[in-house]
């Protein structure tokens, strides 16, 4: 039996007992089947959670150094397969090859390394007056991850949960599940005890909801859409389970009037188009002073039109296909919506690029003359579509940036760093880049409002999987 035809439960690769058949994994660039995955059913959720429940006490009592050693060994094994990870994600998700090596593989490995380092930062025990305060694992974790950064999102949950002493059941996205099997293989080879890690492939309605509602689960950690987050919160409510959610975004980059316009706009376009625009924290709204709207649009178009659309495995490609037909249609529909609402299509069109009859390709797109009331300025598109909005003054720029249901990321550019930071402090969002400050995977990642609950990555992500106990003496 091949690995992908199996589930990983209680330390063994096993066949589903009541699954709903097999799922075809489709290559984004060719629309061809590259693998089939066995789908779990509700009975398999019981098996996975029960295995995690049985393993919990022993794993929680295992010394931190031994738990960390298993995770470190897993990191070493995945590092040796970095090229395979990158290629797999490029085929599933469409990420261009160079980007896939740096981000899809590189960031996932960094997540694990930083979790190991973060274990040294946690005050596992400390005295507060007459009390001994302990940090202990929350219990059995149900982890549900998305398709856009499949291994990164899995590692950002699995590594801290295991280091914390939790046991876990992982459900990867059915769109891009294959790297989860590489993670399972690495953990198995690293000697993770039976039941500590369990892998179930399946859809959200079939098994995600069952995981979130399961009486044997103590915490649900989900990265996905707002709709999925709402479903998880409802499913977990009766059991009063802890819920950690990393959801969507509609992040704004505010370019102030004293900023280096060409650099600020160019960097924003590149951020927006990262992973073909399939990134929840992408800076998809470019806010510029009214009198600079035309210049900013020209600068954005100049950068967008340098992108080479093509096979993500071709080193010359800088913009690959989207992950699925559904996603391709969604993005193209939003381009039409923007034009219908009155935005000007500065570059791009709502159809496939010339010569791209197969694959889920879209054109790099810039919509300008967008107002804050338009759907394309308020709703997450999740593709290489930048919208440009003009503002009159700083107060209006901040108001526009904050006027969404989301609050995941943002940015400010100014010739005066202090001025930029002052604006950054006014943004209702979980992270802000000042003058192109790069992403820091050791810093807390998460959002305000409908962008989620809780934080991931580094020490902050590890703390999400810990309970706090006070022993009074």
Buried (B, 14 or more C-beta within 10 A) or exposed (E): EEBBBBBBBBBEBBEBBEBBEBBEBBBBBBBEEBBBBBBBBBBBBBBBBBBBBBBBEEBBEBEBEEBBBBBBBBBEBBBEBBEBBBBBBBBBBBBBBBBBBEBBBBBBBBBBBBBBBBBEEBEEEEEEEEEBBBBBBBBBBBBBBBBBBBBBBBBBBBBBBBBBBBBBBBBBBBBBBBBBBBBBBBBBEBEBBBBBBBBBBBBBEBBBBBBBBBEBBBBBBBBBBBEBBEBBBEBBEEBEBBBBBBBBBBBBBBBBBEBBBBBBBBBBBBBBBBBBBBBBBBBBBBBBBEEBBBBBBBBBBBBBEEBEBBBBBBEEBBBBBBBBBEBBEBBBEBBBBBBEBEBEBBBBBBEBBEEBEEBBBBBBBBBBBBBBEBBBBBBBBBBBBBBBBBBEEBEBBBEBBBBBBBBBBBBBBBEEEEBBBEBBEBBBBBBBBBBBBEBEBBBBBBBBBBBBBBBBBBBBBBBBBBBEEEEEE
